Amino acid sequence: MSLSFNRFEPLSKEDGKKNVSVTAVAFTPLSIKSSDDKENAVIAIGLENGLIELWSISLDTLDKAELLQQVCYSDCHIAAVKKLAWRPCKESLGEEYNLSGKKFTLASCGLDHGVRIFDIFFG
C-alpha cells in the first residue's frame, strides 16, 4: 500500500488576516476534464464562516488544485457549514462519467439552522 498526501487551503479569509477552518467537504460523483484534457475531481468545501467554495483537483497527481467558484456571500450561511451533499439532476445521469455540460444540485446546511440549495451547471 502507498499513501500520497497533498494539501491546499481555501482562499476565504476572515477579516483578511487568517485562514478559515474547513468544516464540510463533498466530492461530485463525476469528474471534469481540465484544459490539458486530464481528469479532475470537483470538491465543494464548506467553511466555518459560512462560505462555500468549489475546487477542481487533479486526479492524476493530486498536486494541483484550482478554485472554480466561490459562492456569493449573500447566498451562503451566516454560520459554519456543517454538511454538503451533491445530487445529479435527472438529465445528467447516464453512462457518461464527465461533468462537462451537466447540471448538479448542491445542498448545504449550517449552524444558522438554514439549508441552501444551489443548481450548478458545469459548462
N, C-alpha and C positions, 0 to 999 in steps of 0.2 A: 504494500500500500504506500502511496505517496501523497503528501499533503502540500498544496500550494496555497500561499497566503498573499493577498494584496490588499491595499487599503486606499480608500478615498474618503473625503469628508464633504458633507453637503455645503453649499455655498451660503446658505442663510446664516446670518449673524444676528445676535441680539444686541441692540444698541451699537452695531458696527464694531464691536470690540472682540467678542469671543464666539467660538463655535457653539451651536445649539445641539443638544443631545438628540440622537435619533431614537424615536420611541415606537416606530412601526415600520415594517417593510413587507412588500409583496411583489413577487415576480409575475409578469404576464405569462399565460400558458404557451405563448408562441414567441418566436424570435423575430428580429427585424434585420434587414440587410443594411450594412453600413455603406458609406460612399466608396470604400475599397472592396465591396462585394463580399464581405465577411459576415458571419452570423453574430449578431449581438442580442443579448438578453435585455429586456426592459424591466426596470425595477421602480416601483413607487416607494418613496421614502417619506414617512410622516415624522414631524419634528415636535419637540416639546413646546415650541412657541405657536403651534397650530398650523404651520405652513406645510405644504406638500410639494415635493419635487419629483420629477420623472427623469430617470437617468438611463443611458444606454451603456451596457458593459460588454466588452469583447468576450465572446465565449472561447475563442482560441487560446488566449493567453491570460485572461482575467486582469491584465495590467492597464487597460485603457478604459477609462470611464468618461462619459461626456454628458453634460447636462442637456436634456432635451427641452424641458419646460419647467418653469416654476408657476404653480397655480397662483392666480391673483390673490393677494392678501385679503381682499374683501369677500372672496368666495371660500376662504378657509375657516378653520376653527379659531376660537379665541383662547383656547387652552390646548394642552398636549393632545396630539393624535394618538389614539390607543390601538386602533386596528384598521387595516386596509385590506380590501378584497377586490379582485378583478372578476368580471363576468363578460364573456364574449357575447356580442349581440347575435341574434339568430342567423343573420346573413353572413356573419364572419365564420361560422362553423363550416367545416368541410375537410377535405383531405389536404389542403394546402397548409403548411406549417410555417407561414410567414405572415407577419402583421401588416405588411405594406398594403394599403388600400382598404384596411379593415377598421371597424368601429368596435370599441370595447367600452364597458361601463366600469368605473372605479368607484367603490363605496368606501367611505371613511366614517369613523366615529371617534369622538373625542371626549375629553374631560369636561367640556362645556355642555354635555348631555345632548349634543347635536349629532345628526347624521347628515353627511353631504354625499350627493350622487353626481358624478361627472361623466358625461359622454365624451370619449376621447377617440378622435379619428387619426389613424396612422396613415398619412398620405404618401 
